[in-house]
Amino acid sequence: MQVDNQVSPGKVPHFCSIRYGIAVFLLLCNVIIMSQRVCMSLTMIAMVNNTEPHGLSNTSTKELQDNIKNPVYNWSTEMQGIMLSSIFYGILISQIPSGYLSGIYSLKKMIGFALLLSSVFTLLLPLAAELGEIWVIICRVIKGLFQGITLTTQQVIWIKWAPPLELTRLTSLSLSGLLLGPCIVLLITGFICDSLGWPMVFYIFGACGCALSVLWFILFYEDPKDHPYISIREKEYITSALTQQVSSSTPIKVPIKALLKSVPLWVISICNFAFFWSNTFLSIYMPTYIDYKLQVGVKENGLLSSLPPLFAWIFAVLAGYMADIFQTRNTFSLITIRKLFTSLGLLLPSIFSLCLLYLSSDFYGTIIFLILANSTSSFAMGGLVINLVDIAPRYYGFLRGLTNIIGLTGGLISSTVTGTILSEDAESPWVKIFLLMIGNNMIGLIFYLIFAKAEVQDWAKERQNTYL
């Protein structure tokens, strides 16, 4: 009589397991990364004074102390925009190299050192501000370079740690920190600036990142087989579930010609462009829209602006669990699950954006539709965001970097186009901006529904021997 040695998922702990501990650890890393990235958007208000020259001689002792605690610089609005956007160029540069190298070098070292160096350059930013504008730009570009490495390589961890039936929930749980981070920043940065001074914002988030990187080096192991504290039951469950999926440890060659001809890969890239476009616009210009529509104070604006990312975080975690439950219970086929959640992540924000434009006549209606338009995009965590693992797990790191570049390009174009429309159109700029976002979402969704796949492509199989 043959005995089945495979461990049943029902007998394996979930929330008190090592793999879920790693997901929570990555969530905290992403919270810190986003805090280090976004905090300057708010500290800029305290850092810049365009009406008075820096260093007045006729000031009281209290005013002098306040100026030491909160140094003020005469940076133009154009220079402020360059400073805030400069971090994205570092992230763009790092995507493909980090994605490719993640399949060759130690993920523990790549993520640990990248998080540490991002935190160090966060600590150095107040000094860079004293030295001049160009040093702030250089500091943020380098910080973006290391943040891009962390964001790309961390997702490769799940190739060895996530059983297929838990892949979406573990990925969405860890990536949801990218949504929770801005919420935390918007809530506490203003209080830190008022009580301790804006430089302390960078010191606090930088120090937290350094501490977290030290813990990462101590606690993280790249393979369940090497972890000293993992239970035998969990180790057997993960290894048996991934027996046919784990890629080889030898360096891989990327089939460039096959990638360029892959329609499913192009579809994911197009949807990433639309996804990043809408998310970048809604996250960056949300306070501006609230100020335009509701005309509230700065503190109230910060509180209201923190609500959409909070709900987006909740929806992201929910999407991951729902997708995996559908897959575990065989409720739908895998491609149907991916198309369902991609549709929710692109269609619902478009619908609620239309409601925001034409149905939000009062304060509460505006806030509700703004929250829904921003947060429902997180449903894409169960669809297009994880779809690369379905079609090419062997090249996931490289392809993640490639599609992130296309997506980040959409985000940069979105912020530029939005700023241009706001400066040139005084009558109905927001209608044009929202309709442009909706159009991008619908184009991406149509292509995805027609051409998306959820099975490993021929060029991504390990038996493939013909490469460029």
ABEGO torsion letter per residue (X at the ends): XBBBABBBAAABBAAABAAAAAAAAAAAAAAAAAAAAAAAAAAAAAABBAABBBGBABBBAAAAAAAAABBBBBBBAAAAAAAAAAAAAAAAAAAAAAAAAAAABBAAAAAAAAAAAAAAAAAAAAAAAAAEAAAAAAAAAAAAAAAAAAAAAAAAAAAAABBAAAAAAAAAAAAAAAAAAAAAAAAAAAAAAAAAEAAAAAAAAAAAAAAAAAAAAAABBABAAABAABBAAAAAAAAAAAAAABBBABBBBBBAAAAAABAAAAAAAAAAAAAAAAAAAAAAAAAAAAAAAAGBBAAAAAAAAAAAAAAAAAAAAAAAAAAAAAAAAGABBAAAAAAAAAAAAAAAAAAAAAAAAAABABAAAAAAAAAAAAAAAAAAAABAAAAAAAABAAAAAAAAAAAAAAAAAAAAAAAAAAAAAAAABAABAAAAAAAAAAAAAAAAAAAAAAABBABBBAAABAABABBX
